[in-house]
């Protein structure tokens, strides 16, 4: 069952049973996040990423002498390696609710994941936007690799603009696994002011600086994406022939658990340790 949140002219609909996802987001009656037809989590407007973001190559990694083999989990593509963690495919429990805020929780111990953890997810709506906060606590007795993030979808047409500043763009193989980092000494806008549809990408960007902005010139509105400081990576997905795209603030590069790089963004938490990240999306006229 959907839960409606509202404050001023901003409205949010959340589906706790659908991975704790945001179903719709509207400001002044206008769509800010994209919602596709259907009831799958892949049709939702935004879902949480926990305890990792995007794909793990071969659905396999080694950690601290332990071999971890995972089951592919894409609801519509069995050939895709495991991706986006487990929170997006799990029902969340409502722990608190008001007219403009919602708190959810999840105790998670997947069959092929060697660790147990708990997650918290909250949404708070204000007159001009909303804030999402995602947390994790390790319940196992061993250290665990961790990544967190958010997966919002935005409507797009040939006029839609996306601007952001990042230092690097990963070049990927046919399975969207990073192969080579195109690194700049300073953060740049990889779209150079052109419409987002002019680049068809499914990759991750590194070294984010400042806010990210989506603008719909034909509607005269925009959305400002403000991730917390730990979310320095951004996965951007601009598919061919679709009317949406994704801007995903995340804490690590794709396939970070298989990378022996200081700049992968992979984080390790010990027993009982907790960590939280957040994302705010603000709407504006222009």
C-alpha positions in Angstrom: 0.0 0.0 0.0 1.3 3.5 -0.9 1.9 6.1 1.7 1.4 9.7 0.8 3.6 12.5 2.2 3.1 16.2 1.6 4.3 19.6 2.7 3.3 22.8 0.9 3.3 22.2 -2.8 5.5 19.1 -2.8 4.0 15.6 -2.7 5.7 12.2 -2.4 4.2 8.7 -2.7 6.2 5.8 -1.1 5.8 2.0 -1.4 7.4 0.3 1.6 6.6 -3.1 0.2 8.2 -2.2 -3.2 11.8 -2.0 -1.9 11.0 1.2 0.1 10.8 3.0 -3.2 9.5 6.4 -4.0 6.6 5.8 -6.4 5.9 9.4 -7.5 7.2 12.9 -6.7 5.3 16.1 -7.7 5.8 19.8 -7.1 3.1 22.2 -7.9 1.3 19.3 -9.6 4.2 18.8 -11.9 6.2 15.6 -12.2 9.8 15.7 -10.8 10.7 12.0 -10.9 9.8 9.6 -13.6 7.3 6.7 -12.9 7.0 4.0 -15.6 3.8 2.0 -16.2 3.7 -1.2 -14.1 4.1 -2.3 -10.6 7.7 -3.7 -10.6 10.4 -2.0 -8.6 11.9 -1.1 -11.9 8.8 1.0 -12.6 9.3 3.1 -9.4 10.6 6.6 -9.3 13.5 6.0 -6.9 14.8 3.1 -4.8 17.6 2.7 -2.2 20.9 1.0 -3.0 22.2 -1.2 -0.1 24.7 -2.7 0.7 26.2 -2.0 -2.8 25.6 0.0 -5.9 25.3 -1.3 -9.5 26.9 -4.5 -10.8 29.4 -6.9 -9.3 31.3 -8.5 -12.2 30.5 -12.2 -12.5 28.3 -11.9 -9.4 31.5 -12.8 -7.5 34.2 -11.2 -5.3 36.8 -12.1 -2.7 36.9 -10.4 0.6 39.2 -11.0 3.5 40.0 -14.5 2.3 36.3 -15.4 1.7 34.9 -16.2 -1.7 31.5 -14.6 -2.1 29.3 -16.0 -5.0 26.0 -14.2 -5.4 22.8 -15.0 -7.4 21.8 -12.7 -10.3 18.8 -10.6 -9.1 17.6 -8.4 -12.0 13.8 -9.0 -12.2 13.8 -8.7 -16.0 17.3 -9.9 -17.1 18.7 -13.2 -15.7 21.9 -12.6 -17.7 22.7 -9.5 -15.8 25.2 -9.9 -12.9 23.9 -9.2 -9.4 23.3 -5.5 -8.9 22.0 -2.8 -6.6 22.2 -4.9 -3.4 19.2 -6.3 -1.6 17.2 -3.4 -0.2 15.5 -2.6 -3.5 14.0 -6.1 -3.7 12.9 -6.4 -0.1 9.8 -5.2 1.8 10.5 -2.5 4.4 8.7 -2.1 7.7 7.2 1.3 8.6 8.6 2.4 12.0 7.2 6.0 12.2 5.1 8.3 10.1 3.7 11.8 10.0 2.1 13.9 7.3 5.4 14.9 5.8 7.9 12.2 6.9 8.3 8.5 6.9 10.8 6.1 8.6 11.4 2.5 7.4 13.6 -0.3 8.6 14.9 -3.6 7.1 16.7 -6.5 8.8 18.6 -8.3 6.0 20.3 -11.7 5.9 20.2 -12.9 2.3 20.9 -16.6 1.6 24.1 -16.1 -0.4 25.4 -13.0 1.4 27.8 -14.0 4.3 26.8 -11.1 6.5 23.7 -9.8 8.3 22.9 -6.2 8.5 20.1 -3.8 9.3 19.1 -0.7 7.2 17.1 2.4 7.9 15.5 4.6 5.3 13.7 7.9 5.8 11.9 10.4 3.7 11.2 14.0 4.8 9.2 16.3 2.5 9.4 20.1 2.6 7.6 22.8 0.5 10.2 22.7 -2.2 11.5 19.2 -2.2 12.4 16.1 -0.1 15.4 14.5 1.7 16.1 10.8 1.7 18.4 9.3 4.3 19.8 5.7 4.1 21.7 4.0 6.9 23.3 0.6 7.6 24.4 -1.2 10.7 26.5 -4.4 10.7 24.9 -7.2 12.8 27.5 -9.9 11.9 30.7 -10.6 13.9 33.0 -10.0 10.9 33.9 -6.9 8.8 31.7 -6.3 5.8 32.3 -4.4 2.5 29.6 -1.7 2.1 28.3 0.8 -0.4 25.2 3.0 -0.3 23.3 5.2 -2.7 20.1 6.2 -4.4 18.6 5.4 -7.8 16.2 8.2 -8.9 14.7 8.3 -12.4 14.0 11.6 -14.2 11.7 12.3 -17.1 13.5 13.4 -20.3 12.9 14.6 -23.8 15.1 16.1 -26.5 15.3 19.4 -24.5 16.1 18.0 -21.1 19.4 19.2 -19.6 21.7 17.6 -17.0 24.7 19.4 -15.6 27.2 18.2 -13.0 30.9 18.4 -12.3 33.0 15.2 -12.0 36.7 14.6 -12.6 36.5 11.2 -14.2 34.3 9.0 -16.4 34.7 5.2 -16.5 34.7 3.6 -19.9 32.9 0.3 -19.7 32.6 -3.0 -21.5 29.5 -4.5 -23.0 28.3 -5.6 -19.5 28.7 -2.0 -18.1 31.8 -3.1 -16.0 34.4 -0.3 -15.7 37.6 -0.9 -17.8 39.4 2.4 -18.1 39.1 5.7 -16.3 39.1 8.9 -18.3 40.5 11.2 -15.7 40.8 15.0 -15.8 42.8 17.2 -13.4 39.7 19.3 -12.7 36.0 18.5 -12.5 34.2 19.2 -15.8 30.6 19.0 -17.1 30.8 15.9 -19.4 27.7 17.1 -21.3 29.2 20.6 -21.9 25.7 22.2 -21.7 24.1 19.9 -24.3 20.9 18.0 -23.8 21.3 14.8 -21.8 19.9 12.7 -24.7 23.0 13.6 -26.8 25.1 11.0 -24.9 23.8 7.5 -24.4 25.7 6.3 -21.4 25.5 3.7 -18.6 28.6 4.3 -16.5 29.9 5.8 -13.3 31.5 9.2 -12.8 34.1 10.0 -10.1 35.1 13.0 -8.0 31.8 14.8 -7.9 31.9 18.5 -6.9 28.8 20.4 -5.8 25.2 19.9 -6.7 23.8 18.3 -9.9 21.0 19.9 -11.8 18.3 18.6 -14.1 16.4 21.2 -16.2 13.3 20.9 -18.4 13.4 24.1 -20.5 10.1 23.2 -22.2 8.4 23.1 -18.7 10.3 25.9 -17.1 11.3 23.9 -14.1 14.3 22.1 -12.7 15.5 19.8 -10.0 18.7 20.3 -7.9 20.3 17.0 -6.6 22.3 17.5 -3.4 24.0 14.3 -2.2 25.8 14.1 1.1 29.6 14.4 1.0 30.2 10.6 1.1 28.4 10.1 -2.2 31.2 11.4 -4.5 30.4 8.9 -7.3 27.5 9.2 -9.7 26.1 6.5 -11.9 24.4 8.0 -15.0 22.1 5.9 -17.2 20.8 7.5 -20.4 19.2 4.6 -22.4 18.5 4.6 -26.1 14.9 5.2 -27.2 13.4 5.9 -23.7 11.8 9.0 -22.1 13.7 8.8 -18.8 17.3 8.8 -17.5 18.9 8.1 -14.1 21.3 10.1 -12.0 22.4 7.9 -9.0 24.4 9.4 -6.2 26.5 6.5 -4.9 29.5 6.0 -2.5 31.6 3.8 -4.8 32.5 2.9 -8.4 30.8 0.0 -10.1 32.3 -3.4 -9.2 34.2 -1.7 -6.3 34.4 -5.0 -4.3 36.6 -6.5 -7.1 39.0 -3.5 -7.3 42.2 -3.1 -5.4 42.1 0.7 -5.8 42.4 3.3 -3.1 39.9 5.4 -5.1 37.2 2.7 -5.6 35.1 4.1 -2.8 34.6 0.7 -1.1 34.0 1.1 2.6 34.5 -1.6 5.3 32.5 -1.6 8.5 33.1 -3.7 11.5 30.6 -5.5 13.9 28.1 -3.0 15.3 29.3 -0.1 13.1 26.8 2.2 11.4 26.9 4.6 8.5 24.4 7.0 6.9 24.2 8.9 3.7 21.6 11.3 2.3 20.3 12.9 -0.8 18.1 16.0 -1.2 16.2 16.9 -4.3 14.9 20.5 -4.6 12.5 21.8 -7.3 12.7 25.3 -8.8 11.2 27.5 -11.5 13.3 29.3 -14.1 
